[in-house]
Structures are given as C-alpha cells and as structure tokens.
C-alpha cells in the first residue's frame, strides 16, 4: 500500500473523474463519522451519568439505612443541575434503574449502589 499527499484540486479532479473513488471516499467518510458519533455519544453519556450519580449521592439522606433523595427531583431539575438535556437525563436514569443503582418512587429517588465506573 502506498500513501501520497494530494492537493485539494487533485482530490476534486479525482472525485469528478472517478466514480469508484468517489463512492469509496464517501463510504469511508460515512463510516468514520458514524464511529465518531458513537464515541462522542458514549463520552457524553458517561459524563452525564457521573454528574447525575454525584448529585444524587450529595442530596441523599439516610432514612432507616436507606439513602433517598426527597422530594423526588424531576428530570428537568436534574438536567438543570448537571447541565444536560432532560432527554439525556431520562436515558441515564433508565440505565441506572435497570442496573439496580437507583429506584424511583413517587416520593423520592432511592440510591441503592453507586457504580464505580460508568458503563
């Protein structure tokens, strides 16, 4: 395999004159953008999850040995405090509940176990 440096004009000429090259280039660029989107989404989710967990741990009070946040915060209130969208908070909360880290009740949020790493 060889590599070479092309000028913008040379690349434009290749794209205009070689449909296979154009398709290959578009395929590769699309795959790269898709991979980067997945990476950025995962990083954002991990960061928001850390913020949500930190906030809930900070606000939780012990009641009969159970750590609970009262009154129950809305997704909007949590989002405002951790600088995220309510939709992202919904995804994070759903993930934490599914893993058994949290339980959401009508009156509060029970903090069961804290994840050591965001996954």
C-alpha positions, 0 to 999 in steps of 0.5 A: 500500500502506498500513501501520497499527499494530494492537493485539494484540486487533485482530490476534486479532479479525482472525485469528478473523474472517478466514480469508484473513488468517489463512492469509496471516499464517501463510504469511508467518510460515512463510516468514520463519522458514524464511529465518531458519533458513537464515541462522542455519544458514549463520552457524553453519556458517561459524563452525564451519568457521573454528574447525575450519580454525584448529585444524587449521592450529595442530596441523599439522606439516610432514612432507616439505612436507606439513602433517598433523595426527597422530594423526588427531583424531576428530570428537568431539575436534574438536567438543570443541575448537571447541565444536560438535556432532560432527554439525556437525563431520562436515558441515564436514569433508565440505565441506572434503574435497570442496573439496580443503582437507583429506584424511583418512587413517587416520593423520592429517588432511592440510591441503592449502589453507586457504580464505580465506573460508568458503563 
